[in-house]
Amino acid sequence: MSQDKKDSLITRRFFAPLAGIAVGLAVAGAGERGFVLETHRINQDQRNRVISILGEHRAALEGALNETLYLANGLVAYVQTQPHLDRRIIKSMLATLYSQGRNIRNIGLAPGNRLSYIYPEKGNEAALGLYYPDLPKQWPAVKRAIDQRRPTLAGPLQLKQGGAGLIYRVPVFRGPQHKYWGMISMVLDPQRLMHDAGVAPRVDGLTLALRGMDGKGSQGATFLGDPALFSADSVRAAIRTPGGEWEMAAMPEEGWTHGSRLAWLRTASLVLAAVLGVLVYHALASAARQLRVERLASRSRDELNEAQRIAMIGSWVLDLRTNTLEWSDEIYRIFELDPGKFRASYDSFLNAVHPEDRERVNKAFSDSVANRTPYDITHRLLLPDQRIKYVREHSETAYDEDGKPMVSRGTVQDITRLQEAENALRESEERWKFALEGAGDGVWDWNLQTGEMFLSAQEMHVLGYDGEGPAHTTMDAWLERQHPDDRARGREALEAYLEGRTPLYICEFRTRARDGTWRWVLARGMLVSRTPDGKPLRMIGTHADITERKQVEDALRESEEKLRVLANTDTLTGITNRRHFLAQVELELARTDRFHSPGALIMLDIDYFKRINDTYGHAVGDAVLCHFTSTTQQRLRKIDLLGRLGGEEFGIFLPGTDAQGAMAFAEKLRAHIEAAPAPSDRGPIKFTVSMGVAEFDPDDSVLETLMVRADIALYRAKEGGRNRVESG
């Protein structure tokens, strides 16, 4: 047998085993990969279930928390608009809010940071009279709420009266100046709150933990469950709280499955690798695995949609690069739109927003993207049948490495029932609020549909109609009584409130009293009811006589203006004095440096001015100074600055002018002054000036550097024979 035949035989002998080994290795590798993928799928399925359950508990906890905390808003509005608090009304309101809240331990008011009102008093006696700055464990949270000018949720912490509590604090600012008045606090029972929300260390086959005491999120201490859960491979979710957030972590009680029950797949792949039919099995197994993954993904989506439906919270994703928007099924239900007939986009979303809220919503979202801040807003929806819904939206935006926005992800929650309850409470509070006339204020009640207006007896007293009791008039007649100069401002304030641009109607104006005099009044008011289609129906408010206060303010304002003029003006020439001139030049230099524009300073002296004084007297010298000032002002632009630095020394700053332009201007001014003698009772007085010009250099660290260069140039002009212009 030849060598060639032997080689051919060897090749045929080993070809099949080698091919079989190659296929077996390929199939075994594919089987091993299938084992890894299946293990990952099971783990992902387990994680999706935890995410779904965690989302339900997070939504339930946020709902239970917000449902109670929103009750404090009406009390805030009462304190903000009532100049003097009636203890009986305060106690009644606190009792009402306490009875309506589900997890409230007590509600209190702390004017000037001292807890002066609390309900119920029984069991909370130890808290009455507490002064927040004296409480080192509570004062930082109180001060944070005051500094940030927004509500905060602190705790859970141990209370002076015993037990633990979550403290919701709302700083109250009153009056046109928004001066800090005090704090409204609401103490919640954290144990009952967690129970109502179904949150516990072990629930639905999961272990849960909460951290973020005092709203510090991941930086806050753990107050529910095992802190070690935050160090494990747990699923986490943020819970928004007033002034901060909590973080919830969860994982299965038995831990994560790592695919131990799938060892048979590895064995099967090795067995099947011994036979060439494993290729067919692998294809079928891959198809089966894909089908199971799709079914599990569909089931997870269905469970998520069901959880969102129960919580009335939908989710959305907006791709800012492609401007495509995806809605969950719950958002379509909230908006009452058919997914098959409606194409979600940002513009179509804005069209569903109430027209009066549309601009505010668009600006809030644009600002959140531009400023990298969370998007959080409550607004109305106008449904196709003209019904109105209230929704609250949250979102955050992700950015690429260059800082460009990529994707915004958020939620929409239907809070219509909560808002309606809040509106009903607010209307009830307004009836209390304006039922009594306090501090001498008159009360008015306006029907916007008929134009009729009711004026109380105290209101008639404010107008000088003592003893005539209440009266009825119309809004048009009332506006006719206002001073003509104030009517436009009054109408603008009223329209701004009715259009929702201001939270309250507040306006100061003059009105004619019975004796024909003009009295200043401070008007306040709020809408207390609307028609079924949302149009304003009834408005109630007060009028306070502030005539004496206005007279004092006018006198103070006039005195301040006179002092300001005296402080900034040279009394002889009427131009800016040295101090004010240098301050103005400092501002211009900062603007010049920021915008990289030129600027020049001119220092000038009247030549031989002492000789003029000695020869003609100081009166003629003063006339020369005033003539020079008037002549120079006629040659300056509106943006140029002129100031008297002392005696016969003056300064001119030319914004936007380089050295060449400043030299040309100075030369023309010098020639003009030389040709224009100053008139006096001793006849025309001829005089000249010497000038030093210096252009601003970005390396000039301070104004003094520029002035020194201009002064040196002025000195050279004098040394060179005077009546000259030199540059420095």
Secondary structure, 3 states (H helix, E strand, C coil): CCHHHHHHHHHHHHHHHHHHHHHHHHHHHHHHHHHHHHHHHHHHHHHHHHHHHHHHHHHHHHHHHHHHHCCHHHHHHHHHHCCCCCHHHHHHHHHHHHHHCCCEEEEEEEECCECCEEECCCCCHHHCCCEHHHCCCCHHHHHHHHHHCCCEEEEEEECCCCCEEEEEEEEEEECCCCEEEEEEEEEECHHHHHHHCCCCCEECCEEEEEECHHHEHHHCCEEECCHHHHCCCCEEEEEEECCEEEEEEEEECCCCCCCHHHHHHHHHHHHHHCCCCHHHHHHHHHHHHHHHHHHHHHHHHHHHHHHHHHHCEEEEEEECCCCEEEECHHHHHHHCCCCCCCCCCHHHHHHHECHHHHHHHHHHHHHHHHHCCCEEEEEEEECCCCCEEEEEEEEEEEECCCCCEEEEEEEEEECHHHHHHHHHHHHHHHHHHCCCCCCCCEEEEEECCCCEEEECHHHHHHCCCCCCCCEEEEHHHHHHCECHHHHHHHHHHHHHHHCCCCCCEEEEEEEECCCCCEEEEEEEEEEEEECCCCCEEEEEEEEEECHHHHHHHHHHHHHHHHHHHHHHECCCCCCECHHHHHHHHHHHHHHHHHCCCCEEEEEEEECCHHHHHHHHCHHHHHHHHHHHHHHHHHHCCCCCEEEEEECCEEEEEEECCCHHHHHHHHHHHHHHHHCCCECCCCCCECCCEEEEEEECCCCCCCHHHHHHHHHHHHHHHHHCCCCCEEEC
